[in-house]
Amino acid sequence: MQIELSKKEFRRLLDMVYIGNWILNSTRGNERFEDYDQVESKLFALCRDHGMGVLVEKWEGQDVPSRAFADGGIHEAIMDYEDTVFFEILAEELARRDMDYQPVSRENYDELVSRMDDYIAEFEAHGTDNLILTNSEE
């Protein structure tokens, strides 16, 4: 297989591969999806031939994204994604709790979305500062 990419497109592809592999493997410890690591390694190895050698380094015999790549802002993009997902999941869980965990239906969908929007607005304004956890057993 052969794919024609501009240098800019290749750089964007590296970002997407890194982000995808991070999402798939960053929490897996020793149970990583090795085939995704191999694809990432194969693509980053191509950096040397295309004037982007600073983006790749060897680690334990494998080509991996370099510190320069990892420290170049990609983790800020990942953190933005993680924050958004965290707050969206939290808003949905709180809204569903408020609705006594009723199954989502056509009849209650608008209410669920409205409650989620209220929570998202609160999180955008104050983050988690106003969340209070109580122990119902006390």
VOLOFI-429644 format. One record per atom (N, C-alpha, C): x, y, z; atom name. Coordinates in steps of 0.02 Angstrom, whole numbers. Layout:
BEGIN
@east: X	north: Y	up: Z	name: CA
...
//
This chain:
BEGIN
@east: 42	north: -58	up: 0	name: N
@east: 0	north: 0	up: 0	name: CA
@east: 44	north: 62	up: 0	name: C
@east: 23	north: 112	up: -37	name: N
@east: 60	north: 173	up: -40	name: CA
@east: 12	north: 231	up: -31	name: C
@east: 30	north: 279	up: 12	name: N
@east: -12	north: 337	up: 24	name: CA
@east: 30	north: 399	up: 11	name: C
@east: 4	north: 446	up: -27	name: N
@east: 39	north: 509	up: -41	name: CA
@east: 14	north: 562	up: 8	name: C
@east: 60	north: 590	up: 47	name: N
@east: 43	north: 642	up: 95	name: CA
@east: 92	north: 699	up: 89	name: C
@east: 67	north: 760	up: 98	name: N
@east: 113	north: 816	up: 105	name: CA
@east: 147	north: 811	up: 173	name: C
@east: 199	north: 850	up: 182	name: N
@east: 234	north: 850	up: 246	name: CA
@east: 186	north: 870	up: 303	name: C
@east: 145	north: 919	up: 290	name: N
@east: 96	north: 942	up: 340	name: CA
@east: 45	north: 887	up: 355	name: C
@east: 21	north: 852	up: 304	name: N
@east: -27	north: 797	up: 314	name: CA
@east: 5	north: 740	up: 353	name: C
@east: 69	north: 725	up: 338	name: N
@east: 103	north: 673	up: 374	name: CA
@east: 110	north: 691	up: 448	name: C
@east: 126	north: 755	up: 461	name: N
@east: 132	north: 778	up: 530	name: CA
@east: 66	north: 772	up: 567	name: C
@east: 11	north: 788	up: 534	name: N
@east: -56	north: 780	up: 564	name: CA
@east: -71	north: 706	up: 576	name: C
@east: -51	north: 664	up: 530	name: N
@east: -61	north: 592	up: 539	name: CA
@east: -22	north: 567	up: 600	name: C
@east: 38	north: 592	up: 610	name: N
@east: 76	north: 573	up: 670	name: CA
@east: 38	north: 592	up: 733	name: C
@east: 11	north: 652	up: 733	name: N
@east: -29	north: 674	up: 791	name: CA
@east: -87	north: 626	up: 804	name: C
@east: -124	north: 610	up: 751	name: N
@east: -183	north: 567	up: 759	name: CA
@east: -163	north: 497	up: 782	name: C
@east: -109	north: 470	up: 756	name: N
@east: -86	north: 403	up: 776	name: CA
@east: -65	north: 405	up: 849	name: C
@east: -28	north: 456	up: 868	name: N
@east: -6	north: 461	up: 938	name: CA
@east: -66	north: 466	up: 985	name: C
@east: -113	north: 510	up: 969	name: N
@east: -173	north: 518	up: 1011	name: CA
@east: -212	north: 453	up: 1015	name: C
@east: -222	north: 421	up: 959	name: N
@east: -259	north: 357	up: 958	name: CA
@east: -225	north: 304	up: 1000	name: C
@east: -160	north: 298	up: 993	name: N
@east: -123	north: 248	up: 1032	name: CA
@east: -123	north: 267	up: 1106	name: C
@east: -120	north: 330	up: 1121	name: N
@east: -123	north: 353	up: 1191	name: CA
@east: -189	north: 331	up: 1222	name: C
@east: -243	north: 344	up: 1186	name: N
@east: -310	north: 326	up: 1213	name: CA
@east: -316	north: 251	up: 1222	name: C
@east: -291	north: 213	up: 1174	name: N
@east: -296	north: 140	up: 1178	name: CA
@east: -251	north: 109	up: 1230	name: C
@east: -191	north: 136	up: 1239	name: N
@east: -140	north: 101	up: 1278	name: CA
@east: -116	north: 134	up: 1341	name: C
@east: -129	north: 198	up: 1352	name: N
@east: -98	north: 233	up: 1408	name: CA
@east: -119	north: 206	up: 1476	name: C
@east: -175	north: 174	up: 1481	name: N
@east: -198	north: 148	up: 1546	name: CA
@east: -192	north: 72	up: 1551	name: C
@east: -163	north: 39	up: 1503	name: N
@east: -163	north: -34	up: 1500	name: CA
@east: -104	north: -67	up: 1535	name: C
@east: -55	north: -28	up: 1557	name: N
@east: 3	north: -58	up: 1590	name: CA
@east: 39	north: -107	up: 1545	name: C
@east: 47	north: -169	up: 1569	name: N
@east: 82	north: -220	up: 1530	name: CA
@east: 38	north: -256	up: 1480	name: C
@east: -25	north: -238	up: 1477	name: N
@east: -72	north: -271	up: 1431	name: CA
@east: -87	north: -226	up: 1371	name: C
@east: -36	north: -195	up: 1345	name: N
@east: -44	north: -149	up: 1289	name: CA
@east: -64	north: -186	up: 1226	name: C
@east: -97	north: -151	up: 1181	name: N
@east: -111	north: -177	up: 1114	name: CA
@east: -47	north: -165	up: 1073	name: C
@east: -6	north: -216	up: 1071	name: N
@east: 60	north: -210	up: 1039	name: CA
@east: 55	north: -193	up: 965	name: C
@east: 3	north: -216	up: 931	name: N
@east: -2	north: -202	up: 860	name: CA
@east: -10	north: -127	up: 847	name: C
@east: -43	north: -91	up: 893	name: N
@east: -48	north: -19	up: 885	name: CA
@east: 19	north: 15	up: 899	name: C
@east: 56	north: -10	up: 948	name: N
@east: 123	north: 16	up: 960	name: CA
@east: 167	north: 6	up: 898	name: C
@east: 160	north: -51	up: 865	name: N
@east: 200	north: -66	up: 806	name: CA
@east: 184	north: -19	up: 748	name: C
@east: 120	north: -4	up: 739	name: N
@east: 101	north: 43	up: 685	name: CA
@east: 128	north: 112	up: 701	name: C
@east: 121	north: 133	up: 764	name: N
@east: 148	north: 198	up: 784	name: CA
@east: 223	north: 200	up: 771	name: C
@east: 259	north: 148	up: 791	name: N
@east: 331	north: 144	up: 782	name: CA
@east: 349	north: 149	up: 707	name: C
@east: 313	north: 113	up: 667	name: N
@east: 326	north: 111	up: 595	name: CA
@east: 318	north: 181	up: 564	name: C
@east: 265	north: 215	up: 583	name: N
@east: 254	north: 282	up: 556	name: CA
@east: 305	north: 332	up: 581	name: C
@east: 320	north: 330	up: 646	name: N
@east: 369	north: 377	up: 672	name: CA
@east: 438	north: 364	up: 644	name: C
@east: 455	north: 303	up: 627	name: N
@east: 519	north: 288	up: 596	name: CA
@east: 527	north: 325	up: 530	name: C
@east: 472	north: 337	up: 496	name: N
@east: 474	north: 373	up: 432	name: CA
@east: 496	north: 446	up: 440	name: C
@east: 492	north: 471	up: 500	name: N
@east: 512	north: 541	up: 512	name: CA
@east: 584	north: 553	up: 491	name: C
@east: 627	north: 504	up: 503	name: N
@east: 698	north: 512	up: 487	name: CA
@east: 710	north: 525	up: 413	name: C
@east: 669	north: 495	up: 371	name: N
@east: 677	north: 502	up: 299	name: CA
@east: 643	north: 564	up: 270	name: C
@east: 607	north: 600	up: 312	name: N
@east: 568	north: 657	up: 287	name: CA
@east: 583	north: 722	up: 324	name: C
@east: 644	north: 728	up: 350	name: N
@east: 665	north: 790	up: 381	name: CA
@east: 633	north: 804	up: 448	name: C
@east: 607	north: 753	up: 481	name: N
@east: 574	north: 762	up: 546	name: CA
@east: 605	north: 717	up: 599	name: C
@east: 670	north: 705	up: 593	name: N
@east: 704	north: 660	up: 638	name: CA
@east: 698	north: 679	up: 712	name: C
@east: 686	north: 742	up: 725	name: N
@east: 680	north: 765	up: 794	name: CA
@east: 617	north: 736	up: 828	name: C
@east: 571	north: 711	up: 789	name: N
@east: 508	north: 685	up: 816	name: CA
@east: 511	north: 611	up: 836	name: C
@east: 567	north: 578	up: 823	name: N
@east: 572	north: 506	up: 837	name: CA
@east: 638	north: 492	up: 873	name: C
@east: 636	north: 442	up: 916	name: N
@east: 696	north: 418	up: 950	name: CA
@east: 690	north: 343	up: 962	name: C
@east: 746	north: 313	up: 977	name: N
@east: 747	north: 242	up: 993	name: CA
@east: 739	north: 233	up: 1068	name: C
@east: 697	north: 185	up: 1086	name: N
@east: 689	north: 167	up: 1156	name: CA
@east: 680	north: 91	up: 1159	name: C
@east: 726	north: 58	up: 1193	name: N
@east: 726	north: -15	up: 1197	name: CA
@east: 721	north: -47	up: 1127	name: C
@east: 757	north: -18	up: 1080	name: N
@east: 760	north: -45	up: 1013	name: CA
@east: 701	north: -28	up: 968	name: C
@east: 653	north: 10	up: 993	name: N
@east: 595	north: 28	up: 954	name: CA
@east: 596	north: 102	up: 937	name: C
@east: 570	north: 118	up: 879	name: N
@east: 560	north: 189	up: 862	name: CA
@east: 497	north: 212	up: 897	name: C
@east: 504	north: 267	up: 935	name: N
@east: 448	north: 294	up: 973	name: CA
@east: 446	north: 369	up: 965	name: C
@east: 389	north: 400	up: 978	name: N
@east: 387	north: 473	up: 976	name: CA
@east: 438	north: 502	up: 1025	name: C
@east: 474	north: 552	up: 1004	name: N
@east: 526	north: 582	up: 1046	name: CA
@east: 496	north: 626	up: 1101	name: C
@east: 539	north: 644	up: 1148	name: N
@east: 518	north: 691	up: 1201	name: CA
@east: 497	north: 757	up: 1168	name: C
@east: 533	north: 777	up: 1117	name: N
@east: 516	north: 840	up: 1082	name: CA
@east: 445	north: 836	up: 1055	name: C
@east: 426	north: 779	up: 1027	name: N
@east: 358	north: 771	up: 1002	name: CA
@east: 309	north: 773	up: 1060	name: C
@east: 321	north: 731	up: 1111	name: N
@east: 274	north: 725	up: 1167	name: CA
@east: 267	north: 790	up: 1205	name: C
@east: 321	north: 829	up: 1209	name: N
@east: 319	north: 892	up: 1245	name: CA
@east: 298	north: 951	up: 1202	name: C
@east: 282	north: 937	up: 1139	name: N
@east: 266	north: 990	up: 1091	name: CA
@east: 194	north: 1014	up: 1090	name: C
@east: 154	north: 994	up: 1138	name: N
@east: 86	north: 1018	up: 1141	name: CA
@east: 33	north: 965	up: 1131	name: C
@east: 53	north: 907	up: 1111	name: N
@east: 3	north: 854	up: 1097	name: CA
@east: -35	north: 834	up: 1160	name: C
@east: -1	north: 836	up: 1217	name: N
@east: -35	north: 815	up: 1279	name: CA
@east: -86	north: 868	up: 1302	name: C
@east: -77	north: 930	up: 1282	name: N
@east: -128	north: 980	up: 1297	name: CA
@east: -192	north: 964	up: 1259	name: C
@east: -185	north: 941	up: 1196	name: N
@east: -244	north: 921	up: 1157	name: CA
@east: -278	north: 861	up: 1189	name: C
@east: -238	north: 813	up: 1212	name: N
@east: -266	north: 754	up: 1246	name: CA
@east: -300	north: 775	up: 1310	name: C
@east: -271	north: 819	up: 1349	name: N
@east: -301	north: 841	up: 1412	name: CA
@east: -366	north: 879	up: 1399	name: C
@east: -369	north: 919	up: 1347	name: N
@east: -432	north: 953	up: 1330	name: CA
@east: -487	north: 902	up: 1315	name: C
@east: -469	north: 851	up: 1277	name: N
@east: -517	north: 797	up: 1262	name: CA
@east: -539	north: 762	up: 1326	name: C
@east: -491	north: 744	up: 1368	name: N
@east: -508	north: 709	up: 1430	name: CA
@east: -552	north: 751	up: 1476	name: C
@east: -538	north: 815	up: 1481	name: N
@east: -580	north: 859	up: 1522	name: CA
@east: -651	north: 862	up: 1495	name: C
@east: -658	north: 869	up: 1430	name: N
@east: -724	north: 872	up: 1399	name: CA
@east: -762	north: 808	up: 1411	name: C
@east: -731	north: 752	up: 1400	name: N
@east: -764	north: 687	up: 1410	name: CA
@east: -782	north: 678	up: 1483	name: C
@east: -736	north: 695	up: 1529	name: N
@east: -750	north: 689	up: 1600	name: CA
@east: -813	north: 728	up: 1619	name: C
@east: -816	north: 791	up: 1599	name: N
@east: -873	north: 833	up: 1619	name: CA
@east: -937	north: 811	up: 1585	name: C
@east: -933	north: 787	up: 1523	name: N
@east: -993	north: 763	up: 1488	name: CA
@east: -1020	north: 700	up: 1521	name: C
@east: -976	north: 654	up: 1539	name: N
@east: -998	north: 593	up: 1573	name: CA
@east: -1025	north: 609	up: 1642	name: C
@east: -991	north: 653	up: 1678	name: N
@east: -1015	north: 672	up: 1745	name: CA
@east: -1083	north: 706	up: 1740	name: C
@east: -1092	north: 751	up: 1692	name: N
@east: -1156	north: 785	up: 1684	name: CA
@east: -1212	north: 734	up: 1668	name: C
@east: -1197	north: 686	up: 1625	name: N
@east: -1248	north: 637	up: 1608	name: CA
@east: -1264	north: 593	up: 1669	name: C
@east: -1213	north: 572	up: 1704	name: N
@east: -1225	north: 529	up: 1763	name: CA
@east: -1266	north: 566	up: 1816	name: C
@east: -1250	north: 630	up: 1828	name: N
@east: -1287	north: 668	up: 1877	name: CA
@east: -1359	north: 680	up: 1854	name: C
@east: -1368	north: 694	up: 1790	name: N
@east: -1435	north: 705	up: 1764	name: CA
@east: -1476	north: 640	up: 1768	name: C
@east: -1446	north: 584	up: 1751	name: N
@east: -1481	north: 520	up: 1756	name: CA
@east: -1498	north: 504	up: 1829	name: C
@east: -1452	north: 519	up: 1874	name: N
@east: -1466	north: 509	up: 1945	name: CA
@east: -1525	north: 551	up: 1967	name: C
@east: -1526	north: 615	up: 1946	name: N
@east: -1581	north: 660	up: 1962	name: CA
@east: -1648	north: 633	up: 1937	name: C
@east: -1645	north: 595	up: 1884	name: N
@east: -1706	north: 566	up: 1854	name: CA
@east: -1716	north: 494	up: 1876	name: C
@east: -1685	north: 475	up: 1931	name: N
@east: -1692	north: 408	up: 1960	name: CA
@east: -1672	north: 353	up: 1911	name: C
@east: -1624	north: 368	up: 1869	name: N
@east: -1596	north: 318	up: 1822	name: CA
@east: -1649	north: 286	up: 1777	name: C
@east: -1698	north: 326	up: 1759	name: N
@east: -1749	north: 301	up: 1712	name: CA
@east: -1714	north: 286	up: 1645	name: C
@east: -1735	north: 234	up: 1611	name: N
@east: -1708	north: 222	up: 1544	name: CA
@east: -1723	north: 283	up: 1499	name: C
@east: -1676	north: 301	up: 1457	name: N
@east: -1687	north: 358	up: 1413	name: CA
@east: -1738	north: 338	up: 1360	name: C
@east: -1787	north: 382	up: 1352	name: N
@east: -1840	north: 371	up: 1303	name: CA
@east: -1855	north: 436	up: 1267	name: C
@east: -1898	north: 432	up: 1217	name: N
@east: -1919	north: 493	up: 1182	name: CA
@east: -1952	north: 542	up: 1230	name: C
@east: -1988	north: 514	up: 1279	name: N
@east: -2026	north: 555	up: 1325	name: CA
@east: -1981	north: 595	up: 1374	name: C
@east: -1924	north: 567	up: 1393	name: N
@east: -1883	north: 601	up: 1443	name: CA
@east: -1816	north: 627	up: 1415	name: C
@east: -1804	north: 618	up: 1351	name: N
@east: -1741	north: 638	up: 1322	name: CA
@east: -1728	north: 713	up: 1330	name: C
@east: -1778	north: 754	up: 1315	name: N
@east: -1769	north: 827	up: 1320	name: CA
@east: -1753	north: 847	up: 1392	name: C
@east: -1785	north: 815	up: 1440	name: N
@east: -1771	north: 830	up: 1510	name: CA
@east: -1699	north: 811	up: 1527	name: C
@east: -1677	north: 753	up: 1504	name: N
@east: -1609	north: 731	up: 1517	name: CA
@east: -1559	north: 782	up: 1488	name: C
@east: -1569	north: 802	up: 1426	name: N
@east: -1524	north: 849	up: 1393	name: CA
@east: -1524	north: 916	up: 1429	name: C
@east: -1583	north: 938	up: 1450	name: N
@east: -1588	north: 1002	up: 1487	name: CA
@east: -1548	north: 999	up: 1552	name: C
@east: -1556	north: 944	up: 1589	name: N
@east: -1519	north: 937	up: 1651	name: CA
@east: -1443	north: 933	up: 1638	name: C
@east: -1425	north: 897	up: 1586	name: N
@east: -1354	north: 892	up: 1569	name: CA
@east: -1326	north: 962	up: 1551	name: C
@east: -1365	north: 1000	up: 1512	name: N
@east: -1343	north: 1067	up: 1494	name: CA
@east: -1333	north: 1111	up: 1555	name: C
@east: -1378	north: 1104	up: 1605	name: N
@east: -1371	north: 1142	up: 1667	name: CA
@east: -1306	north: 1123	up: 1703	name: C
@east: -1292	north: 1059	up: 1707	name: N
@east: -1230	north: 1037	up: 1739	name: CA
@east: -1169	north: 1061	up: 1700	name: C
@east: -1171	north: 1055	up: 1634	name: N
@east: -1114	north: 1077	up: 1593	name: CA
@east: -1102	north: 1152	up: 1604	name: C
@east: -1156	north: 1191	up: 1607	name: N
@east: -1148	north: 1263	up: 1619	name: CA
@east: -1116	north: 1275	up: 1687	name: C
@east: -1136	north: 1238	up: 1737	name: N
@east: -1105	north: 1244	up: 1803	name: CA
@east: -1031	north: 1226	up: 1801	name: C
@east: -1014	north: 1172	up: 1767	name: N
@east: -945	north: 1150	up: 1763	name: CA
@east: -903	north: 1201	up: 1724	name: C
@east: -932	north: 1230	up: 1671	name: N
@east: -895	north: 1280	up: 1633	name: CA
@east: -881	north: 1342	up: 1676	name: C
@east: -928	north: 1358	up: 1719	name: N
@east: -921	north: 1418	up: 1761	name: CA
@east: -876	north: 1406	up: 1822	name: C
@east: -881	north: 1345	up: 1851	name: N
@east: -847	north: 1333	up: 1915	name: CA
@east: -807	north: 1269	up: 1919	name: C
@east: -802	north: 1232	up: 1865	name: N
@east: -767	north: 1167	up: 1869	name: CA
@east: -803	north: 1123	up: 1920	name: C
@east: -764	north: 1091	up: 1962	name: N
@east: -793	north: 1047	up: 2013	name: CA
@east: -796	north: 1080	up: 2082	name: C
@east: -781	north: 1146	up: 2084	name: N
@east: -778	north: 1181	up: 2148	name: CA
@east: -842	north: 1175	up: 2190	name: C
@east: -899	north: 1172	up: 2158	name: N
@east: -962	north: 1172	up: 2195	name: CA
@east: -991	north: 1102	up: 2206	name: C
@east: -954	north: 1051	up: 2187	name: N
@east: -977	north: 983	up: 2200	name: CA
@east: -967	north: 966	up: 2274	name: C
@east: -1017	north: 937	up: 2304	name: N
@east: -1013	north: 916	up: 2374	name: CA
@east: -1033	north: 843	up: 2377	name: C
@east: -991	north: 802	up: 2406	name: N
@east: -1006	north: 731	up: 2415	name: CA
@east: -1025	north: 720	up: 2487	name: C
@east: -1078	north: 682	up: 2496	name: N
@east: -1098	north: 665	up: 2564	name: CA
@east: -1103	north: 589	up: 2569	name: C
@east: -1094	north: 564	up: 2629	name: N
@east: -1101	north: 493	up: 2640	name: CA
@east: -1172	north: 481	up: 2665	name: C
@east: -1210	north: 444	up: 2627	name: N
@east: -1280	north: 432	up: 2645	name: CA
@east: -1288	north: 388	up: 2706	name: C
@east: -1234	north: 355	up: 2728	name: N
@east: -1238	north: 312	up: 2787	name: CA
@east: -1231	north: 350	up: 2852	name: C
@east: -1209	north: 413	up: 2848	name: N
@east: -1199	north: 452	up: 2909	name: CA
@east: -1261	north: 489	up: 2929	name: C
//
